[in-house]
Amino acid sequence: MSDKPGHFKLADGGTLFLDEIADLPQFMQVKLLRVLKDGSFTPVGDVKEGRSDVRIISATNKDLRKQVQDGSFREDLFYRIVRMEITLPPLRDRGNDIVRIAQHIVAQLNQKYGQRKVLDQSAADMIMKHHWPGNVRELKSALETAFVLAEDRIRAENLNIIDLRPETRDILIPDEGIDLGNEVLPRYYEAALKKTGGNRAQAARLLGMAPHTFRARLKKLGK
């Protein structure tokens, strides 16, 4: 058995961040409660008790109060960790901050891969229109994919943003349209048709192609 120190031992005298704390199983909630009560814990594979003095910062996107009521989260643990709450609004409520966050993510990707790519206005407009149920993780994932596909500018057509709400399972297309080039992406065709109320000529213009090309591709797809 490895004698590698655990997180609580390593964080002794400092701060430990616990993400997704609402998903902690009941048996782990008991162990965490013990540490928070008296600072004691028993490392895995050991019989000797250890001690740790740490500050806990936890995060969740779930309603802990509701989980306390339904019994999935311990009430005594809840009162131990909820000393001060900071509520972060979801991306959809952040207004223009969404674009600033997106630009920051692109800057991080540029630094990581030694590139100098920028966020195009068409991509920024699409980002503003999406409701981002997955918040920053969804935005980061979309931008990481777009970063690979884009050349010097990350454009709307590089963002494969899919709306998973039951009533609108479509890719979002900005009002000024996008350029699919020679790509054959059925979901974009469907989204363009929905946006234009079924008008094929207008849908073709949204996708940057000639109407006859659009009709031919629809026919090829059996639509």
C-alpha positions as CSV (number, residue, x, y, z in Angstrom):
1,M,0.0,0.0,0.0
2,S,1.4,3.4,-1.0
3,D,2.2,5.9,1.8
4,K,1.4,8.8,-0.5
5,P,-0.3,11.5,1.6
6,G,-4.0,12.2,0.9
7,H,-5.7,15.5,0.1
8,F,-6.5,16.5,3.7
9,K,-2.9,15.8,4.8
10,L,-1.5,17.8,1.9
11,A,-3.9,20.7,2.6
12,D,-3.0,20.8,6.3
13,G,-2.8,24.5,7.3
14,G,-4.2,25.6,3.9
15,T,-7.4,25.4,1.8
16,L,-9.0,22.4,0.2
17,F,-11.5,22.8,-2.7
18,L,-14.3,20.2,-3.0
19,D,-16.1,20.4,-6.3
20,E,-19.6,18.9,-6.8
21,I,-20.1,18.3,-3.1
22,A,-23.8,17.6,-3.6
23,D,-22.9,14.4,-5.3
24,L,-20.9,13.1,-2.3
25,P,-22.2,9.6,-1.3
26,Q,-23.7,9.3,2.2
27,F,-20.8,7.3,3.6
28,M,-18.3,9.9,2.4
29,Q,-20.5,12.7,3.9
30,V,-20.0,11.0,7.3
31,K,-16.2,10.9,6.9
32,L,-16.2,14.6,5.8
33,L,-18.3,15.6,8.7
34,R,-15.8,14.0,11.1
35,V,-12.9,15.9,9.6
36,L,-14.9,19.2,9.8
37,K,-15.9,18.5,13.4
38,D,-12.6,17.6,15.0
39,G,-10.0,17.6,12.2
40,S,-9.4,13.8,12.5
41,F,-9.3,11.3,9.7
42,T,-8.0,7.8,9.0
43,P,-6.0,7.5,5.7
44,V,-6.9,4.7,3.3
45,G,-5.0,1.5,4.2
46,D,-3.9,2.8,7.5
47,V,-5.1,2.3,11.1
48,K,-3.4,5.3,12.6
49,E,-5.5,8.4,12.9
50,G,-4.3,11.6,11.3
51,R,-5.2,15.2,11.9
52,S,-5.6,18.2,9.5
53,D,-6.5,21.8,10.0
54,V,-7.9,23.0,6.7
55,R,-10.3,25.6,5.3
56,I,-12.9,24.1,3.1
57,I,-14.3,25.7,-0.1
58,S,-17.0,23.7,-1.8
59,A,-19.0,24.1,-5.0
60,T,-22.2,22.7,-6.5
61,N,-24.7,23.6,-9.1
62,K,-27.5,21.8,-7.2
63,D,-29.9,23.0,-4.5
64,L,-28.4,21.7,-1.3
65,R,-31.3,22.8,0.8
66,K,-33.6,20.7,-1.3
67,Q,-31.3,17.7,-1.0
68,V,-31.3,18.1,2.8
69,Q,-35.1,18.0,2.7
70,D,-35.2,14.9,0.6
71,G,-32.6,13.2,2.7
72,S,-29.8,12.9,0.1
73,F,-27.6,15.3,1.9
74,R,-26.9,15.3,5.6
75,E,-28.3,18.3,7.5
76,D,-25.5,18.4,10.0
77,L,-22.9,18.5,7.2
78,F,-24.9,21.2,5.4
79,Y,-24.6,23.6,8.4
80,R,-20.9,22.8,8.7
81,I,-20.1,23.8,5.2
82,V,-22.5,26.7,4.6
83,R,-20.8,29.4,6.6
84,M,-20.8,31.9,3.7
85,E,-22.4,31.5,0.3
86,I,-21.4,33.0,-2.9
87,T,-23.9,32.6,-5.7
88,L,-22.5,32.7,-9.2
89,P,-25.2,33.5,-11.9
90,P,-25.4,31.1,-14.8
91,L,-23.8,32.2,-18.1
92,R,-27.2,32.9,-19.6
93,D,-27.6,35.7,-17.0
94,R,-24.2,37.2,-17.4
95,G,-25.0,39.5,-20.4
96,N,-21.9,40.8,-22.2
97,D,-19.7,39.0,-19.7
98,I,-20.2,35.8,-21.7
99,V,-18.2,37.2,-24.6
100,R,-15.4,38.4,-22.2
101,I,-15.3,34.9,-20.7
102,A,-15.1,33.4,-24.2
103,Q,-12.3,35.7,-25.2
104,H,-10.4,34.8,-22.0
105,I,-10.8,31.1,-22.8
106,V,-9.5,31.8,-26.4
107,A,-6.5,33.7,-24.9
108,Q,-5.7,30.7,-22.7
109,L,-5.9,28.3,-25.7
110,N,-3.6,30.7,-27.7
111,Q,-1.1,30.6,-24.9
112,K,-1.3,26.8,-24.6
113,Y,-0.9,26.1,-28.3
114,G,1.3,29.1,-29.3
115,Q,-1.4,30.6,-31.6
116,R,-2.9,34.0,-32.1
117,K,-6.5,33.3,-33.0
118,V,-9.3,35.7,-32.2
119,L,-13.0,35.4,-31.7
120,D,-15.0,36.7,-34.7
121,Q,-18.1,38.9,-34.1
122,S,-20.3,36.2,-35.7
123,A,-19.1,33.7,-33.1
124,A,-19.6,36.3,-30.3
125,D,-23.2,36.9,-31.5
126,M,-23.9,33.1,-31.5
127,I,-22.4,32.7,-28.0
128,M,-24.7,35.5,-26.8
129,K,-27.8,33.9,-28.1
130,H,-27.2,30.4,-26.7
131,H,-28.7,29.6,-23.2
132,W,-25.6,27.5,-22.1
133,P,-27.2,24.9,-19.8
134,G,-23.7,23.5,-19.2
135,N,-22.4,26.9,-18.2
136,V,-18.6,27.5,-18.4
137,R,-17.8,23.8,-19.1
138,E,-20.0,23.8,-22.1
139,L,-18.6,27.1,-23.4
140,K,-15.0,25.9,-22.9
141,S,-15.8,22.6,-24.7
142,A,-17.4,24.4,-27.7
143,L,-14.5,26.9,-27.9
144,E,-11.8,24.1,-27.7
145,T,-13.4,22.4,-30.7
146,A,-13.8,25.6,-32.6
147,F,-10.2,26.5,-31.9
148,V,-9.0,23.4,-33.7
149,L,-11.3,23.9,-36.7
150,A,-10.7,27.7,-37.1
151,E,-7.7,29.2,-38.9
152,D,-7.0,32.7,-37.8
153,R,-10.5,33.7,-36.7
154,I,-13.0,31.6,-34.7
155,R,-16.3,32.1,-36.6
156,A,-19.9,31.1,-36.0
157,E,-19.6,28.1,-38.4
158,N,-16.7,26.7,-36.2
159,L,-19.0,26.5,-33.2
160,N,-21.0,23.3,-33.1
161,I,-23.5,24.6,-30.5
162,I,-26.5,22.3,-30.1
163,D,-29.6,23.3,-28.2
164,L,-30.8,20.2,-26.3
165,R,-34.1,21.6,-25.1
166,P,-36.9,19.4,-26.3
167,E,-38.7,22.1,-28.2
168,T,-35.6,23.4,-30.0
169,R,-33.0,20.7,-30.8
170,D,-31.3,22.9,-33.4
171,I,-27.9,24.5,-34.0
172,L,-28.1,28.3,-33.6
173,I,-27.5,30.3,-36.7
174,P,-26.8,34.1,-36.4
175,D,-29.0,36.5,-38.4
176,E,-26.1,37.4,-40.7
177,G,-25.7,33.8,-41.6
178,I,-22.6,31.6,-41.8
179,D,-20.4,30.1,-44.5
180,L,-20.5,26.3,-44.6
181,G,-18.3,26.1,-47.7
182,N,-18.3,22.6,-49.0
183,E,-19.4,21.0,-45.7
184,V,-22.5,18.9,-45.8
185,L,-24.0,19.3,-42.3
186,P,-27.7,18.3,-42.2
187,R,-28.4,19.8,-38.8
188,Y,-27.4,23.2,-40.2
189,Y,-29.8,22.8,-43.1
190,E,-32.6,22.0,-40.7
191,A,-31.8,24.9,-38.5
192,A,-31.7,27.3,-41.4
193,L,-35.0,26.1,-42.7
194,K,-36.6,26.5,-39.3
195,K,-35.1,30.0,-38.9
196,T,-36.6,31.1,-42.2
197,G,-39.9,29.4,-41.8
198,G,-39.2,26.8,-44.5
199,N,-38.1,29.4,-47.1
200,R,-35.3,27.5,-49.0
201,A,-33.9,30.5,-50.8
202,Q,-33.5,32.4,-47.6
203,A,-32.1,29.3,-45.8
204,A,-29.5,29.0,-48.6
205,R,-28.4,32.6,-48.2
206,L,-28.0,32.0,-44.4
207,L,-25.6,29.2,-45.2
208,G,-23.7,31.1,-47.8
209,M,-24.6,28.9,-50.7
210,A,-26.6,29.2,-54.0
211,P,-30.3,28.2,-53.8
212,H,-29.8,25.5,-56.4
213,T,-26.9,24.0,-54.4
214,F,-29.0,24.1,-51.2
215,R,-31.9,22.3,-53.0
216,A,-29.6,19.7,-54.5
217,R,-28.1,18.9,-51.1
218,L,-31.5,18.7,-49.5
219,K,-32.6,16.3,-52.2
220,K,-29.4,14.2,-51.7
221,L,-30.3,14.0,-48.0
222,G,-33.8,12.9,-48.8
223,K,-35.5,16.1,-47.6
